[in-house]
Amino acid sequence: MKPAEDFLKNKLYERQQSGTYRELKPENGLIDFCSNDYLGFAHSAVLKQSIVHEVNTHPLSLNGAAGSRLLSGNIQYAEDLEKQIAAHHDSEAGLLFNSGYDANLGLLSSLAQRGDTIILDELVHASIIDGARLSYANRYNFKHNDLESLEAKLKLAKGNCYVVIEGVYSMDGDAPPLLEILSLTEKYNAALIVDEAHAVGLRPKGLVYELGLQQRVFARVVTFGKALGGHGAIVLGSNNLRNYLINFARSFIYTTAASFHQLAAINMAYQLLKNSSEAIISLKTNIELFKQAVNTGENFTLLNSDSPIQCIILGSNEMAREAARQLQMNNLDVRPILSPTVAQGTERVRICLHSFNSENELTLLATTLNKFTLLHAR
Ligand SMILES: Cc1ncc(COP(=O)(O)O)c(C=O)c1O
């Protein structure tokens, strides 16, 4: 007991000393420039009502699935929902997972075998990295959005090769050169996987669909915890891929299935998404307004992004923390993203814009940021 407790204490002390200690904080009531609720679904009263209605119109539904999908936990509703979501994204099939983390873990760890190769954009999400780590495949990273770097890694690949990118990168907010990456993977006979977690919302069917590339991409991951305001995820691909995952993806096989009300929430969120053109226009307008109003000066950089994720690089943990503190003192919920979560020197504030942010809120955000960057200009 003692050595184990000492180990914990020492590790936590190290974190405190290096200024990277994490702790859970309750909701703070500040203006939301931090959540992934891009279209306001998470606090939509209309969505809540439709979920309650959907649950009430299925009185025989259970409170919990009470088993994995392969045992007692499968219901027709889940299978129908998978078909509907697959159709929405123009995919042959889809398989639900309990979270985006589970989806990436199950997909990557089960697909690639010993002797195969997984190539990741260096900025992909931790769930993709962890899935690749759990496989026995060879792993390479390529420089973010860099075709030459990708090609160099494709030349090294052995066995079946999987390339994984995101539709919108969660920490930078930028999009990949999708068509060019796809053409390159095709040249080397590699399968492309696109995580659309942050792309779905502003683009209701995702980036792959918007560019008409859905038949050429091997698999897509869509998560429901961001613009869809709920929880869970789906892997989209062929019927073969779906059947393969049912047989081999351990994060699908060995876990209790989602409850009926979780499935109902996902279903109703997709119905709402189909009628969200106004919210999507508001989100686009807010992104433009923010980009026009913010002026970071010469010392700091606003990363190039057309997505709701906008980042200002501040260059150190201290500066990123101080900027977030100033913003929070002005009632604005913006969080710093520190190293080692991002590379040293690229510490930043990450601003998430929403359809529901008002013009006044955006003005307050931009003027507070502009004051901060002016004050700290070297
Ligand atoms: C790109 C990406 N993929 C997957 C995930 C994980 O999704 P979930 O939160 O549903 O586990 C996230 C979450 O932040 C993400 O940003």
The ligand as a Tripos MOL2 file, in Angstrom:
@<TRIPOS>MOLECULE
LIG
   16    16     1     0     0
SMALL
NO_CHARGES

@<TRIPOS>ATOM
      1 C1        -11.1530   14.2430  -32.9790 C.3       1 LIG1
      2 C2        -11.7810   13.5410  -31.8190 C.ar      1 LIG1
      3 N1        -12.0540   12.2260  -31.9250 N.ar      1 LIG1
      4 C3        -12.6160   11.5550  -30.9200 C.ar      1 LIG1
      5 C4        -12.9190   12.1640  -29.7290 C.ar      1 LIG1
      6 C5        -13.5050   11.3800  -28.6140 C.3       1 LIG1
      7 O1        -14.8830   11.4700  -28.6720 O.3       1 LIG1
      8 P1        -15.7680   11.2580  -27.3520 P.3       1 LIG1
      9 O2        -15.6740   12.5290  -26.5830 O.co2     1 LIG1
     10 O3        -17.1190   10.9430  -27.8840 O.co2     1 LIG1
     11 O4        -15.1570   10.1010  -26.6140 O.co2     1 LIG1
     12 C6        -12.6750   13.5270  -29.5710 C.ar      1 LIG1
     13 C7        -13.0270   14.1980  -28.2970 C.2       1 LIG1
     14 O5        -12.5840   15.2290  -27.9260 O.2       1 LIG1
     15 C8        -12.0720   14.2350  -30.6470 C.ar      1 LIG1
     16 O6        -11.7910   15.5430  -30.5310 O.3       1 LIG1
@<TRIPOS>BOND
     1     1     2 1
     2     2     3 ar
     3     2    15 ar
     4     3     4 ar
     5     4     5 ar
     6     5     6 1
     7     5    12 ar
     8     6     7 1
     9     7     8 1
    10     8     9 2
    11     8    10 1
    12     8    11 1
    13    12    13 1
    14    12    15 ar
    15    13    14 2
    16    15    16 1
@<TRIPOS>SUBSTRUCTURE
     1 LIG1         1 GROUP 0 **** ****
